Amino acid sequence: MQTADSLFRPDLLARYSTNGPRYTSYPTALQFREDFDHADYLRAAADAGAAQTDLSLYFHIPFCDTVCFYCGCNKVATKNRARARPYLERLKRELAFQAACFDTSRAVTQLHWGGGTPTFLSHDEMAELMAATREHFRLQSDTEAEISIEIDPREASPQTIEHARALGFNRLSLGVQDFDPVVQRAINRIQPLELTQTVMHAARASRFHSISVDLIYGLPHQTVASFERTLDSIIELAPDRLSVFGYAHMPQRFKMQRQMDPATLPSSAQRVAILQHVVQRLTDAGYVYIGMDHFALPTDELARAQAQRTLHRNFQGYSTRAECDLIGLGASSIGKVGDVYAQNATDLPGYTAAIDAGRLALRRGLRLSADDRLRRDVIIQLMCNLELRFDEFEAAYGIRFADAFAPELSRLRAFENDGLVSIGSRKLEVKLAGKMLVRNVAMVFDRYLGEGALQRFSRTV
């Protein structure tokens, strides 16, 4: 049984804290090229049909009614709901363009609407987009597919939740961040507890399969005591999954973060103390620590997938649907088809111009090399299953693991001495104390990291 004491080592967290990728992909998006050949994507889509792997669809809805000061997502802040209509029309056209590239008899077992705020769309517009999706792709049944949507409780009524369930959504992700009113004012996100309670009660009444809540530590004015009150409320609400992200303060990249007073941000020591309390409270409450900043009830599919070594990681984070080809739709969306990553234009004018010209909105991407594929699999196994079984890689890639990764294993001896990993003759295993630093372990196998690149990423703790 995992305990907070065995998971949490403040001395190691302080020593290993650095900037690093979250590894929703490897190589990361920093390696995507502007001179990416779109033909690589089309060939990958055609070749993938023979493999008959399942499909995953991601829709990016960039609009938000108000902007949260901490946010680093690709978004458009506007109160003009009419802006959704032309975007929706282009999403439907893009669906048709993408469907023409694929064997659409392949099952869609994962679908996700993210943002922005997907419920910026009206109920009729939501229904219209889902109908267009079903027209072009074959969505699996409610029991076989994970169909999820991000919800902002500030603008999602019980009727919206019921409507989403009727459209086929079976998993909700709720943004909360913090219930403390002082923190909420500082981040420009006023969201009383009662709003979140109403949405969660509606989701349970509508029989959603899983409810996930996002929290953030490291925000202005947060203390251990203030975040304790938020945790009390969250544990009482009992979501199936929790993500507790560390706030990444990068005002040089995200201008809205300049609206927050940096003097009110918790110190590094305070952040670690808050994190320690999060781990203690959630593990005491019965949540399984998945890794990094994710927790799940033992009954949730995410925890079961990790126990069965079927957990996966993609551009939406941890996933229970492994090895899907992912089709990205909407501005800034990223797809993964076979060994090709491809990202749409991140700006709305660029996306609009491409779709209006009758072509895919791909702007940049990457075809993975043989070394990329090997290292991607190593990093995914570490991030998801917290171990590497050398014989699996040797059988799949025709290598001797200890020879192919001799420098990396040598570097990891320091991690082993600190009790973060154990290195055997046939297996590398991330220990309990290393689960919070699994990004650091994975970074050892990343051949692209350099000091300049590291500054583009958030802190690992």
WOHU-V807621 format. One record per helix or strand. SS is the DSSP state (~ for helix, > for strand). FROM is the first residue (numbers start at 1). LEN is the number of residues. Records with the same first field share a line. If there is no record, write none. Layout:
SS->FROM-LEN, FROM-LEN
//
This chain:
~->4-4, 10-7, 29-3, 38-14, 83-17, 118-3, 123-14, 158-10, 181-7, 193-13, 224-14, 255-5, 262-3, 268-17, 301-7, 348-9, 370-16, 390-8, 401-4, 406-12, 432-12, 451-4
>->19-1, 33-1, 55-7, 63-2, 76-2, 107-9, 138-2, 146-6, 171-7, 210-8, 241-6, 287-5, 294-4, 312-3, 317-3, 325-5, 334-4, 340-5, 362-6, 387-3, 421-3, 427-4, 459-1
//
